[in-house]
Amino acid sequence: MNTTWLVGAGLMAREYVKVLEELSSDFIVVGRGKKSAEECKKITQKTIYLGGLYTFLATEPAIPSHAIVSVNVEDLYSCTAALIKYGVKNILVEKPGGLDQYEISHLKELADKYETSLLIAYNRRFFSSVYKAREIIEEDGGIRSCFFEFTERSNVIEGLDKPDIVKQNWFIANSTHVVDLTFHLIGKPSEITTYSQGSLVWHHSADKFCGSGITNNSIMFSYFADWGAPGRWSIEVLTAKNRLIFKPMEKLKVMRAGTFNEEEIVLDEQLDIDFKPGLFKQTETFLNGDFSLHCSIDEQASLMDVYRKIANYSD
């Protein structure tokens, strides 16, 4: 059945609705709460099923060609596992796909068993700033080194109405937005040394992080984050000719060799203005079967050991 199931009707799911409408995609929305479904209905005339995914699956609907999972972080794993077992062969699940190594590993096992293409929706890979950076990197002959920061706003996160299990795994749930893009650009770490200190009421493992390593592309990198101090996400990628600066990550600045000036690059960013940044290209390529820039479940699973070390999470 050449249609898409959008599982979820919350704020993020509504961003997907806008994209699916623009792409003239045949889709339905499977929601759980009446309030979120009503809000979703305001922006689409597509069918919205209430009662949640399991109630919907119990009606034995025809298997769709694609599914997008955009539910609460703590429910991503269970909903995705249910879709794989039901027989859906192309699934895009919101990042991070699961909250810990067990959930990610089990999704990989299920995807392998049922021959499912399972992708993790790290939309920053599809920012117009990142597309432009890839062009410059290729022109410059590749990346020499990299630095990134994933400082989080602790005072804001502490007050969020989210389950404790999500906050205690906040590096996986949120900070991997930055780290995934970094390793997407420079390669997977082959060696890494990590340090961490402190703790927070809502994040026991640590609140300060730093480390360094080298990737399978022989690119050296370092990182830093202090969740108890001011800061923001950033990535700096160094080539022989340019220092490419993502700060904020939707924008791209360049420090050219021989200068100290940071020049903001003009981007073809209309899609990132009209829709949530990165979401249009991410969804379009998924539906078209072009997975080359996506994070696969295999890639996510292969990085979980690295993520646990950075965040100081236990086994």
C-alpha positions, 0 to 999 in steps of 0.5 A: 500500500503506497501510503505513509503512516505518521504515528503521533499528533503532537508538535513535531508530528505537525511539522511533518504534516506540513512537509507531507502536505507540501509533498502531496504525500498520501498519508494518515495520522495515528494519534493518541490524545484527543487534544493533540489530534484536534490541533493536528486536524487544523492543518490537514484534512487527512484521516486522523485515527485516535486511540494510539498505535496499538489500538490502530494496529488491532484493526489490521490495516493494510501495511503502508509503504512508509511510516514516520514515528513522531511520539514522545521520546520514551515511546519511540522504541516501543512504537517502532518495534511494533511497526517492524513486527507488523511488517512496515519495511521503511521507517523513519523514527524521531531521534534518538530512536531509543533511550539506551543501548538495549533499546537501540540494539533490540531495534537493530536486531528486529530491523535485521530480522524483518529486513526493515530499513530503519532510519533515525531522524537527525534532521540537522544532517539536512540543514542548508548550512550542512549541505553548503559545508559539505560542498566547501569541505569537498572543494578544500580536499577534506577535513583536518580536525574538528571541535564541538560543544554540546552544553545544555540549558540546565535551568530550562531542562530541569523544569521540563515536564518530561519523565525522569528516565528521559532527563537521566538519559538527556545526552542520548535524548538530546545532545546527540543532535550535535554529536551525530552531525559531528561524526556524520561529517568527520567519521566514527571514533576509532579512539576516544578518551573521555572525562566527566565530572559532577552531577545534577538532580535531573542528570546523575551521571555528570554535568561537565564533559570533555574529551578527544579522539581520532576517527576512522577517517584519521581526523582528530577531534575534541569536545567540551560541555558544561551543563552548569554554565552558559553555553550553546551547541556548536561545531567547528570543522577545520580544512586547509583553507577554512574554519567552518563554524556552525553556531548556531547550527542553522547558520554557517560562518567561515574563517578563511586562511590568513584572516581572523574574520568570521564571514557569514555564508549566504545560504539557499535556506528557503526550505529551512524557513518555510519548514522546520529546518532540515525536515523537508529534505529529510522527509523527501529523501526518505520517501524517495528511497535515498538514504545516503545522508540518513542515520541508519539503525546500524550506525546508531547502534555502532555509536552507542558505546561511544555515547555511553562513554561521553555521557558516563552512563553505566552498562 
